[in-house]
Amino acid sequence: MGKPDTPAAAKPRVVRCPACGGESIYAASNPFRPFCSERCKNMDFGAWASESFRVPEKPPREED
């Protein structure tokens, strides 16, 4: 008998890069995950740092 098939957990997961939309390996071997590259990771970080990305704030209640 031969070896059993490799378990699915050993297969790297491929996801969409949030910055460019390209393929990105979501595994420990990719230090930029979930991004595909250092460039995409830095673009995202820069957008947060320049406040291009913002988390919406709830309007204050009238009681406050």
Secondary structure, 3 states (H helix, E strand, C coil): CCCCCCCHHHCCEEEECCCCCCEEEECCCCCCCCCCCHHHHHHHHHHHHCCCCCCCCCCCCCCC
